[in-house]
Amino acid sequence: MKINQTVLKEFILVGFSVYPHAQTFLFVVFFCLYLPTLTGNLAIMGLTWVDRRLHTPMYLFLSALSFSETCYTLTIIPKMLSDLLAKDRNISSIGCGLQMCFFLGLGGTNCAILTWMGYDRFLAICNPLRYPLLMTNMVCGKCVASAWIAGFFVSVIETALIFRGSFCNPNLVKHFFCHMRAVVRLSCLDSDLTEFTVTVMSVSGLMGTFLVIILTYVFILSTVLKIPSAEGKQKAFSTCASHLTVVIIHFGFASIVYLKPEASGGDDTVIAVPYTVVTPFLSPLIFSLRNKDMKNAFRKILRNFLNNLVLSLHN
């Protein structure tokens, strides 16, 4: 039975304080990763909004993913960066609960949107004639809304389970944000049962969405292999390459965090970095650099801006 039971009003995020000599270096690295992450996602959203040629379900899903990932990184990275330079790493219990809820909710939303993006590619390749009828912009909007609802429905339940009781001293969260496993271990209730329950919920959502994506790509692959021309096969695969790459990175890093056995050891803080920092950094790069429509839209906007600038200077 745990001792020092009390109503904690705040937690201390231990984070990277165990590496005192690397604080400044880590700040520079994470800031240099976060800035292009934020810029890339905002650029994707902006281009999709401005260029009417990108007002299609494929790019609306991509814009929705960029918005979700922007909110996801805003939930944890600014606080992490400030903690790397500050001596005071406290976070209120309410702030901790909100951070956990939004982190889990947005993480679940990302998984769901990636699943809908896979379904969109499945319809486009396996049922091209009916695709304009089956996947309209209105249907796309409903899919995105369902992703947000599902993500936060599970998130609210998990957060409520973890924060339903009081916490025991010491109030040290051995992570750089309020990760559910790190916080639940401070619970004065049966933390093992709660940790098992929320972990099963998260893993079920993670593996469930991943298996659905794998299933859609099985159908996509079987359809593409029936295409007689090599050019047709390459064109079909090219529309899926970016999405499949992001799926592998996203679910690969996430599985390391959530499927890691307790007895395997390792620093959970370091293990979470690829999932929380690296994946959001790579996602907009992969989707934009490998996408001709995005690059053409960017060139068009840049050209119009330069032309208007030249005209204004002449006037």
KAVEN-V232837 format. One line per field, one symbol per residue. ss: DSSP state (H for helix, E for strand, C for the rest). psi: psi as a letter, one per 20 degrees, with the letter a starting at -180 (. if undefined). burial: I if it has 24 or more other C-alpha atoms within 12 Angstrom, else O. Layout:
ss=???
psi=???
burial=???
//
This chain:
ss=CCCCEECCCEEEECHHHHCHHHHHHHHHHHHHHHHHHHHHHHHHHHHHHHCHHHCCHHHHHHHHHHHHHHHHHHHHHHHHHHHHHCCCCEEEHHHHHHHHHHHHHHHHHHHHHHHHHHHHHHHHHHCHHHHHHHCCHHHHHHHHHHHHHHHHHHHHHHHHHHCCCCEECCCEECCCCCCHHHHHCCECCCHHHHHHHHHHHHHHHHHHHHHHHHHHHHHHHHHHCCCCCHHHHHHHHHHHHHHHHHHHHHHHHHHHHHCCCHHHCCCHHHHCHHHHHHHHHHHHHHHHHCCHHHHHHHHHHHHHHHHHHHHHHHC
psi=pqrlpropirrpogcjiimhijggghggghghhhghggggghggggghggohijlqgghhgghhgggghghghhhhggggghhhiqhokqpqhghgggggghggghghggggghghhhhghgghghlhhighhhnrhgggghggghggggghggggggghghjharqqqqkoomrirmphghghiiqianhgggggghgggghggghghghgggghhgggghghiiphqhhgghgghhiiggghghgggghghhhhghjpqhiiaqohgghighhhggghghghgghghjohgghghghgggghghghggghhh.
burial=OOOOOOOIOIIIIIIIIOOOOOOOOIIOOIIOIIIIIIIIIIIIIIIIOOIOOIIIIIIIIIIIIIIIIIIIIIIIIIIIIIIIIOOOIIIOIOIIIIIIIIIIIIIIIIIIIIIIIIIIIIIIIIOOOOOOOOIOOOOIIOIIOOIIOIIIIIIIIIIIIIIOOIIIOIIIIIIIIIIIIIIIIIIIIOIOOIIIIIIOIIIOIIIOIIOIIIOIIOOIOOIIOOOOOOOOOOOIIOIIOIIIIIIIIIIIIIIIIIOOOOOOOOOIIIIIIIIIIIIIIIIIIIIIOOIOIIOOIIOOOOOOOOOOOOOOOOO
//
